[in-house]
Structures are given as structure tokens and as C-alpha cells.
């Protein structure tokens, strides 16, 4: 349909993140310093924002700019369905020692899947809270995670759930810890 963003496009991702944050077109356009019409065209893939405008959109949506970049070309038959390991979108290093990549094909589902690698010694000491439901599965290594003020150590094969509670984490082990997160609604 003309004027409708395709799943996995920049416009679709902007719209999903705007909705996930409960923001209106007016609010985001104001934060970016552009018109509502311009933002509507971006969301429908009728206008291609400049690199500076993409960075401003990321800031307005409290998302790492990398979420809108790094789209590796997919085979037409795989677009929106398959994400090859080399085609994952990096979503930034907001915390030193934490590397994350989007495993989901895009942000248009009711959830997102993230591949996180926590380097030995990496830590988020200040508790974070976000209006999401999250499940993490530890693929390898171990992680100390504090959820709602209660500290747990999770190891390879363990999983955990966070339902809007505050949480903090640390990799106190000697090897990287790899966790697959499912987060609803998408926050990156």
C-alpha cells in the first residue's frame, strides 16, 4: 500500500518506538524541531531523514542511534523473516562492557529479542526501571542480577523475568556472559 511503512524500515521502527513510549506525532516532531507532516512522512517512508535528523529522532525517542543504522541487506525471500548472525543491528553500548544487538528482524512486533554480551567486570550498579515485561535466558557465563531489590545469580541455562521492577546487574565472573532477552513492548 503506498504511503505505508514496510516492516523493518526506518519509518516503521520510528512509529513503533514512538507508540511504545506513548508519544504523539506532535510531541516527537516538537522534540526534533520539525513539522508533524514531516514526521508523518518519515513514518510512512515517504521522506528520508538526513543523518542528523535520524540522530535527533533517536534522541527524541530515547533510543540509541544505532537502532536505525546497520541494516544489513537481506535476501528478498528472507527480509522481515530471517536475521543472519552477520546481519544483526547493533543497538549500542550504553553501559561500558555491554554489547547488544537486535535479534528480531525489526521492531514491528509486540516484543523485541536482544542478544546481550556482558564482559567480565561489566556492571550496571544504578537500578533501572522501565514499563516492560522482560525474560532473559542465560546462554553462557553467569550474571548477578538484582530484581526488585532481591539479588540472584543466574548461570548458563537459567532464565529470569522482570515485570517493570527495578533491576541492576553485574558480571562478576571471569568470562563473558551471553543473555538472550525478550522485551515487550520494544524499547530500543
C-alpha positions as CSV (number, residue, x, y, z in Angstrom):
1,X,0.0,0.0,0.0
2,X,1.6,3.4,-1.0
3,X,2.5,5.6,2.0
4,X,2.6,2.7,4.5
5,X,6.0,1.8,6.0
6,X,7.3,-1.7,5.4
7,X,8.1,-3.8,8.4
8,X,11.8,-3.3,9.2
9,X,12.0,0.1,7.6
10,X,13.2,3.2,9.3
11,X,9.7,4.6,9.3
12,X,8.1,1.5,10.8
13,X,10.8,1.5,13.6
14,X,10.3,5.2,14.4
15,X,6.5,4.6,14.6
16,X,6.8,1.6,16.9
17,X,9.2,3.3,19.2
18,X,7.0,6.4,19.3
19,X,4.0,4.3,20.2
20,X,6.0,2.2,22.8
21,X,6.9,5.5,24.6
22,X,3.3,6.8,24.5
23,X,4.3,9.8,22.4
24,X,2.2,11.7,19.8
25,X,3.4,12.9,16.4
26,X,3.2,16.4,17.8
27,X,5.5,15.6,20.8
28,X,8.2,13.9,18.8
29,X,8.1,16.5,16.0
30,X,8.5,19.2,18.6
31,X,11.5,17.5,20.1
32,X,13.1,17.1,16.7
33,X,12.2,20.7,15.7
34,X,10.4,19.5,12.6
35,X,6.7,19.6,11.5
36,X,4.2,16.9,12.2
37,X,3.8,16.4,8.4
38,X,7.5,15.8,8.0
39,X,7.5,13.2,10.8
40,X,4.3,11.5,9.4
41,X,6.1,11.2,6.0
42,X,9.2,9.7,7.7
43,X,7.0,7.2,9.5
44,X,5.3,6.2,6.2
45,X,8.7,6.0,4.4
46,X,7.8,8.9,2.1
47,X,10.7,11.1,3.3
48,X,14.2,10.0,4.1
49,X,15.7,12.0,7.0
50,X,19.3,13.1,7.0
51,X,21.9,11.5,9.3
52,X,21.4,14.5,11.7
53,X,17.7,14.1,11.7
54,X,18.0,10.4,12.4
55,X,20.2,11.2,15.4
56,X,17.6,13.8,16.5
57,X,14.8,11.2,16.2
58,X,16.8,8.7,18.2
59,X,17.3,11.3,21.0
60,X,13.7,12.3,20.9
61,X,12.7,8.6,21.3
62,X,15.4,7.9,23.9
63,X,16.9,5.2,21.7
64,X,20.5,4.6,20.6
65,X,21.1,6.0,17.1
66,X,22.5,2.6,16.1
67,X,19.0,1.1,16.2
68,X,18.2,3.0,13.0
69,X,21.5,2.0,11.3
70,X,23.4,-1.1,10.5
71,X,20.7,-2.7,8.4
72,X,22.5,-5.4,6.6
73,X,20.8,-6.3,3.3
74,X,18.8,-9.5,3.5
75,X,17.8,-11.7,0.6
76,X,14.4,-10.7,-0.6
77,X,12.9,-14.1,0.5
78,X,14.3,-13.6,4.0
79,X,13.5,-9.9,4.6
80,X,11.5,-9.5,7.7
81,X,11.7,-13.2,8.5
82,X,15.4,-14.3,8.9
83,X,18.2,-12.4,10.6
84,X,21.6,-13.8,9.8
85,X,24.2,-13.5,12.6
86,X,26.2,-11.1,10.5
87,X,23.1,-9.1,9.8
88,X,22.2,-8.2,13.4
89,X,21.7,-4.5,14.1
90,X,24.0,-3.2,16.9
91,X,22.0,-1.2,19.4
92,X,24.8,0.5,21.2
93,X,27.0,0.3,24.3
94,X,25.1,2.4,26.8
95,X,27.0,0.7,29.6
96,X,30.7,0.0,29.4
97,X,31.3,-3.7,28.9
98,X,27.8,-4.4,27.5
99,X,27.4,-5.1,23.8
100,X,23.9,-5.6,22.4
101,X,22.4,-6.5,19.0
102,X,18.8,-6.8,17.8
103,X,18.0,-10.4,17.0
104,X,14.4,-9.6,15.9
105,X,14.0,-8.8,12.2
106,X,12.6,-5.4,13.1
107,X,10.7,-3.6,15.9
108,X,7.2,-4.1,14.5
109,X,6.2,-7.0,16.7
110,X,4.8,-6.6,20.2
111,X,8.2,-7.7,21.5
112,X,11.9,-7.5,20.6
113,X,14.7,-10.0,21.1
114,X,18.1,-8.8,22.1
115,X,21.5,-10.6,22.2
116,X,23.5,-9.1,25.1
117,X,27.1,-9.9,25.9
118,X,28.3,-8.7,29.4
119,X,32.1,-8.5,29.6
120,X,33.8,-9.7,32.8
121,X,33.6,-6.9,35.4
122,X,30.8,-5.1,33.5
123,X,28.2,-3.6,35.8
124,X,25.0,-1.5,36.0
125,X,25.1,-0.5,39.6
126,X,22.3,2.1,39.4
127,X,19.0,0.3,39.3
128,X,16.9,0.8,36.1
129,X,13.1,0.5,35.7
130,X,11.1,0.6,32.5
131,X,7.5,-0.2,31.7
132,X,8.1,-3.5,30.1
133,X,7.9,-7.2,30.7
134,X,11.2,-9.0,30.1
135,X,12.5,-12.5,30.1
136,X,16.2,-13.3,29.9
137,X,17.8,-16.6,29.1
138,X,21.5,-17.1,30.0
139,X,23.2,-18.8,27.1
140,X,26.7,-18.9,28.7
141,X,28.5,-17.5,31.7
142,X,26.9,-16.1,34.8
143,X,25.3,-12.8,35.9
144,X,24.4,-11.3,39.2
145,X,21.0,-9.7,38.8
146,X,19.1,-7.7,41.4
147,X,15.3,-7.6,40.6
148,X,13.1,-5.6,42.9
149,X,15.8,-5.4,45.5
150,X,16.5,-9.1,45.6
151,X,19.8,-10.4,44.3
152,X,20.2,-13.6,42.3
153,X,23.0,-15.3,40.4
154,X,21.9,-16.8,37.1
155,X,24.0,-19.2,35.1
156,X,24.0,-20.9,31.8
157,X,20.6,-22.5,31.2
158,X,18.8,-20.3,33.8
159,X,16.2,-17.7,33.0
160,X,14.6,-14.7,34.8
161,X,11.7,-12.4,34.4
162,X,11.3,-8.7,35.1
163,X,7.9,-7.1,35.2
164,X,8.6,-3.4,35.5
165,X,10.6,-3.8,38.7
166,X,13.9,-2.0,39.2
167,X,16.9,-4.1,38.3
168,X,20.7,-3.9,38.2
169,X,23.3,-6.4,37.1
170,X,27.0,-7.3,37.2
171,X,29.1,-9.9,35.6
172,X,31.4,-10.9,38.5
173,X,32.7,-13.9,36.6
174,X,35.9,-14.3,34.6
175,X,34.2,-15.0,31.3
176,X,31.7,-13.1,29.2
177,X,28.0,-13.7,29.9
178,X,25.6,-14.0,27.0
179,X,21.9,-13.4,27.6
180,X,19.0,-13.5,25.1
181,X,16.3,-11.0,26.2
182,X,12.7,-10.9,25.1
183,X,11.3,-7.4,25.8
184,X,7.7,-6.3,25.4
185,X,6.9,-3.7,24.2
186,X,10.1,-2.9,22.2
187,X,12.2,-0.3,24.0
188,X,15.2,0.0,21.7
